[in-house]
Amino acid sequence: LKKDEISFKVAGNCEMCKMRIEKAALSLKGVKYANWSIPDNQIRLIYNPRRVELTEIHNSIANSGHDTSVKSAPTETYNELPICCLYVRENNQSPIKK
């Protein structure tokens, strides 16, 4: 069984963000493991690229309200996050440097 491991930036602030981000990633079939780190805003994933594409994972996380290194969350979704979860958004939507 093929498994890839990857890390990328996901914007967020707190434990509530962590639960939401990990749940969004794990909701996809093929994602085996997701761990988002609050201090460095990095998510570590183990997934099966035959079952799920990386773009789908970025989309799922972004649709939960959190900008990723390649996909911005819809503004309406971001605006509905609890106040403690409203992270500072990058003005330019170019990929966040690692």
N, CA, C and O of each residue as an XYZ file, in Angstrom:
392
protein
N       0.854     -1.199      0.000
C       0.000      0.000      0.000
C       0.885      1.243      0.000
O       1.786      1.386      0.827
N       0.612      2.120     -0.929
C       1.442      3.315     -1.053
C       0.972      4.399     -0.077
O      -0.218      4.700      0.018
N       1.930      4.968      0.638
C       1.609      6.080      1.535
C       2.649      7.163      1.337
O       3.849      6.890      1.311
N       2.184      8.388      1.197
C       3.080      9.530      1.109
C       2.966     10.338      2.389
O       1.904     10.410      3.007
N       4.080     10.943      2.774
C       4.060     11.842      3.920
C       4.403     13.230      3.411
O       5.328     13.400      2.616
N       3.655     14.218      3.871
C       3.891     15.591      3.421
C       3.557     16.546      4.553
O       2.743     16.243      5.424
N       4.198     17.699      4.523
C       3.859     18.784      5.456
C       3.666     20.045      4.641
O       4.362     20.272      3.652
N       2.718     20.861      5.061
C       2.565     22.179      4.453
C       1.915     23.130      5.446
O       1.391     22.718      6.481
N       1.963     24.403      5.106
C       1.483     25.456      5.988
C      -0.047     25.539      5.935
O      -0.653     25.506      4.863
N      -0.650     25.649      7.121
C      -2.084     25.915      7.231
C      -2.250     26.968      8.318
O      -1.791     26.784      9.446
N      -2.910     28.075      7.976
C      -3.074     29.169      8.932
C      -4.127     28.828      9.972
O      -5.159     28.236      9.658
N      -3.852     29.211     11.222
C      -4.779     28.990     12.321
C      -4.155     29.466     13.616
O      -3.010     29.917     13.634
N      -4.914     29.365     14.707
C      -4.451     29.914     15.987
C      -4.455     28.956     17.162
O      -3.500     28.930     17.940
N      -5.510     28.168     17.306
C      -5.766     27.552     18.612
C      -6.186     26.085     18.495
O      -6.197     25.514     17.405
N      -6.532     25.486     19.642
C      -6.976     24.089     19.685
C      -8.225     23.866     18.834
O      -8.365     22.818     18.204
N      -9.135     24.848     18.811
C     -10.337     24.703     17.983
C      -9.954     24.636     16.506
O     -10.524     23.855     15.744
N      -8.990     25.455     16.111
C      -8.482     25.416     14.731
C      -7.891     24.036     14.449
O      -8.161     23.432     13.411
N      -7.087     23.551     15.383
C      -6.426     22.254     15.220
C      -7.455     21.164     14.953
O      -7.294     20.364     14.032
N      -8.515     21.134     15.763
C      -9.544     20.108     15.586
C     -10.229     20.246     14.221
O     -10.478     19.249     13.544
N     -10.528     21.473     13.827
C     -11.225     21.721     12.561
C     -10.346     21.346     11.371
O     -10.820     20.713     10.428
N      -9.070     21.733     11.408
C      -8.136     21.465     10.310
C      -7.912     19.953     10.159
O      -7.979     19.418      9.052
N      -7.646     19.277     11.272
C      -7.391     17.833     11.216
C      -8.635     17.082     10.769
O      -8.542     16.122     10.005
N      -9.814     17.518     11.247
C     -11.065     16.864     10.862
C     -11.296     17.016      9.354
O     -11.735     16.077      8.690
N     -10.995     18.211      8.818
C     -11.177     18.453      7.379
C     -10.281     17.537      6.550
O     -10.703     17.010      5.520
N      -9.048     17.351      7.002
C      -8.120     16.474      6.282
C      -8.561     15.017      6.405
O      -8.605     14.288      5.414
N      -8.886     14.601      7.625
C      -9.222     13.199      7.881
C     -10.590     12.799      7.318
O     -10.899     11.611      7.227
N     -11.407     13.785      6.942
C     -12.730     13.479      6.389
C     -12.618     12.863      4.993
O     -13.588     12.309      4.477
N     -11.430     12.962      4.382
C     -11.224     12.436      3.036
C     -10.721     11.001      3.089
O      -9.811     10.674      3.851
N     -11.323     10.156      2.273
C     -10.844      8.765      2.184
C      -9.438      8.794      1.597
O      -9.188      9.466      0.596
N      -8.528      8.066      2.223
C      -7.149      8.049      1.746
C      -6.207      8.816      2.649
O      -4.994      8.614      2.593
N      -6.753      9.705      3.491
C      -5.904     10.400      4.468
C      -5.845      9.538      5.720
O      -6.859      9.296      6.374
N      -4.634      9.077      6.042
C      -4.458      8.140      7.145
C      -4.139      8.845      8.461
O      -4.485      8.354      9.536
N      -3.483      9.991      8.369
C      -2.982     10.657      9.569
C      -2.901     12.142      9.285
O      -2.474     12.558      8.208
N      -3.316     12.942     10.261
C      -3.198     14.401     10.131
C      -2.854     14.966     11.496
O      -3.521     14.664     12.486
N      -1.817     15.783     11.550
C      -1.446     16.429     12.803
C      -1.011     17.853     12.498
O       0.012     18.079     11.852
N      -1.808     18.816     12.976
C      -1.500     20.225     12.758
C      -0.855     20.781     14.012
O      -1.359     20.597     15.120
N       0.265     21.462     13.827
C       1.031     22.021     14.943
C       0.710     23.505     15.091
O       0.890     24.284     14.155
N       0.235     23.887     16.272
C      -0.133     25.285     16.517
C       1.061     26.240     16.386
O       0.955     27.237     15.671
N       2.196     25.970     17.055
C       3.278     26.977     16.991
C       3.801     27.256     15.587
O       4.068     28.410     15.252
N       3.953     26.219     14.756
C       4.547     26.490     13.444
C       3.540     26.438     12.289
O       3.922     26.558     11.125
N       2.250     26.258     12.613
C       1.206     26.271     11.581
C       1.485     25.300     10.445
O       1.191     25.600      9.287
N       2.045     24.147     10.762
C       2.316     23.126      9.747
C       1.412     21.925      9.999
O       1.222     21.511     11.143
N       0.860     21.371      8.930
C       0.137     20.120      9.060
C       1.007     19.021      8.489
O       1.628     19.183      7.439
N       1.045     17.886      9.203
C       1.773     16.720      8.728
C       0.741     15.665      8.377
O      -0.106     15.314      9.199
N       0.815     15.168      7.169
C      -0.160     14.199      6.691
C       0.503     12.926      6.211
O       1.612     12.947      5.676
N      -0.189     11.820      6.410
C       0.160     10.573      5.739
C      -1.085     10.199      4.949
O      -2.172     10.067      5.511
N      -0.920     10.029      3.643
C      -2.076      9.751      2.801
C      -1.703      8.824      1.654
O      -0.528      8.640      1.337
N      -2.723      8.249      1.043
C      -2.529      7.364     -0.097
C      -2.862      8.151     -1.359
O      -4.031      8.439     -1.614
N      -1.838      8.507     -2.163
C      -2.070      9.342     -3.349
C      -2.907      8.639     -4.420
O      -3.391      9.283     -5.351
N      -3.078      7.336     -4.292
C      -3.955      6.635     -5.243
C      -5.419      6.841     -4.889
O      -6.296      6.687     -5.740
N      -5.687      7.190     -3.632
C      -7.070      7.354     -3.173
C      -7.500      8.808     -3.091
O      -8.680      9.120     -3.251
N      -6.541      9.701     -2.841
C      -6.901     11.116     -2.667
C      -5.771     11.983     -3.221
O      -4.592     11.699     -3.012
N      -6.153     13.042     -3.928
C      -5.151     13.963     -4.466
C      -4.856     15.054     -3.445
O      -5.717     15.447     -2.659
N      -3.622     15.527     -3.480
C      -3.203     16.584     -2.576
C      -4.096     17.823     -2.719
O      -4.412     18.478     -1.726
N      -4.499     18.141     -3.949
C      -5.370     19.312     -4.153
C      -6.697     19.143     -3.408
O      -7.250     20.119     -2.901
N      -7.206     17.915     -3.339
C      -8.455     17.668     -2.600
C      -8.272     17.954     -1.117
O      -9.170     18.483     -0.462
N      -7.106     17.600     -0.593
C      -6.828     17.833      0.826
C      -6.752     19.340      1.091
O      -7.339     19.834      2.054
N      -6.030     20.062      0.237
C      -5.958     21.525      0.365
C      -7.363     22.129      0.300
O      -7.701     23.001      1.100
N      -8.179     21.667     -0.650
C      -9.535     22.198     -0.808
C     -10.381     21.951      0.424
O     -11.097     22.844      0.876
N     -10.308     20.750      0.971
C     -11.100     20.405      2.145
C     -10.732     21.289      3.340
O     -11.608     21.777      4.055
N      -9.433     21.488      3.546
C      -8.973     22.332      4.657
C      -9.387     23.784      4.418
O      -9.882     24.449      5.328
N      -9.185     24.274      3.197
C      -9.565     25.653      2.881
C     -11.072     25.850      3.062
O     -11.509     26.882      3.572
N     -11.857     24.869      2.648
C     -13.314     24.978      2.781
C     -13.773     24.950      4.237
O     -14.912     25.309      4.535
N     -12.886     24.523      5.149
C     -13.225     24.554      6.576
C     -12.902     25.930      7.178
O     -13.194     26.185      8.346
N     -12.293     26.820      6.363
C     -12.021     28.183      6.821
C     -10.564     28.529      7.014
O     -10.247     29.617      7.495
N      -9.669     27.625      6.651
C      -8.242     27.848      6.907
C      -7.440     27.902      5.615
O      -7.492     26.977      4.804
N      -6.689     29.005      5.424
C      -5.817     29.137      4.261
C      -4.699     28.097      4.345
O      -4.128     27.873      5.412
N      -4.393     27.466      3.209
C      -3.241     26.568      3.155
C      -2.179     27.231      2.300
O      -2.375     28.340      1.803
N      -1.058     26.553      2.129
C       0.040     27.112      1.343
C      -0.340     27.306     -0.122
O       0.298     28.095     -0.818
N      -1.364     26.604     -0.604
C      -1.746     26.764     -2.020
C      -3.195     27.188     -2.241
O      -3.555     27.574     -3.353
N      -4.024     27.125     -1.216
C      -5.450     27.396     -1.409
C      -5.968     28.311     -0.298
O      -5.745     28.062      0.886
N      -6.664     29.376     -0.707
C      -7.235     30.285      0.281
C      -8.648     29.854      0.645
O      -9.409     29.375     -0.195
N      -8.973     30.034      1.908
C     -10.331     29.739      2.368
C     -11.291     30.775      1.782
O     -10.921     31.937      1.611
N     -12.530     30.357      1.471
C     -13.520     31.350      1.039
C     -13.715     32.398      2.147
O     -13.794     32.047      3.324
N     -13.792     33.669      1.774
C     -13.904     34.745      2.759
C     -15.110     34.543      3.675
O     -15.017     34.766      4.882
N     -16.239     34.122      3.105
C     -17.455     33.931      3.921
C     -17.199     32.875      4.998
O     -17.614     33.036      6.146
N     -16.514     31.794      4.618
C     -16.233     30.711      5.570
C     -15.286     31.198      6.660
O     -15.493     30.929      7.843
N     -14.242     31.921      6.247
C     -13.292     32.491      7.214
C     -14.029     33.397      8.196
O     -13.803     33.324      9.404
N     -14.908     34.247      7.677
C     -15.623     35.210      8.524
C     -16.550     34.545      9.537
O     -16.919     35.161     10.537
N     -16.927     33.290      9.284
C     -17.816     32.573     10.208
C     -17.061     31.834     11.308
O     -17.679     31.265     12.208
N     -15.731     31.838     11.244
C     -14.951     31.161     12.296
C     -15.157     31.879     13.629
O     -15.401     33.085     13.657
N     -15.058     31.131     14.739
C     -15.106     31.790     16.055
C     -13.986     32.834     16.161
O     -12.940     32.698     15.527
N     -14.216     33.863     16.957
C     -13.285     34.998     17.040
C     -11.859     34.561     17.369
O     -10.904     35.138     16.849
N     -11.702     33.559     18.219
C     -10.347     33.122     18.598
C      -9.629     32.434     17.437
O      -8.411     32.261     17.469
N     -10.388     32.046     16.417
C      -9.803     31.322     15.285
C      -9.455     32.242     14.110
O      -8.893     31.788     13.113
N      -9.786     33.528     14.225
C      -9.532     34.442     13.104
C      -8.050     34.804     13.056
O      -7.595     35.727     13.731
N      -7.318     34.059     12.248
C      -5.878     34.258     12.084
C      -5.639     35.434     11.142
O      -6.538     35.852     10.412
N      -4.426     35.957     11.169
C      -4.048     37.042     10.261
C      -3.849     36.444      8.881
O      -3.055     35.519      8.709
N      -4.572     36.971      7.893
C      -4.474     36.419      6.539
C      -3.368     37.114      5.767
O      -3.122     38.307      5.945
N      -2.706     36.355      4.911
C      -1.680     36.910      4.023
C      -2.417     37.730      2.965
O      -3.414     37.274      2.405
N      -1.926     38.936      2.694
C      -2.586     39.753      1.668
C      -2.383     39.174      0.285
O      -3.317     39.047     -0.506
N      -1.117     38.821      0.012
C      -0.850     38.219     -1.299
C      -1.212     36.737     -1.203
O      -0.929     36.100     -0.189
N      -1.818     36.196     -2.219
C      -2.249     34.814     -2.159
C      -1.230     33.873     -2.802
O      -1.558     32.751     -3.188
N      -0.002     34.344     -2.910
C       1.038     33.454     -3.415
C       1.376     32.433     -2.325
O       1.135     32.690     -1.145
N       1.927     31.290     -2.703
C       2.221     30.270     -1.691
C       3.083     30.824     -0.548
O       4.010     31.602     -0.775
N       2.768     30.421      0.641
C       3.514     30.839      1.830
C       4.857     30.128      1.831
O       4.925     28.912      1.649
N       5.912     30.883      2.034
C       7.248     30.281      2.022
C       7.441     29.380      3.235
O       7.008     29.706      4.341
N       8.080     28.272      3.020
C       8.341     27.341      4.126
C       9.569     27.799      4.902
O       9.961     27.154      5.874
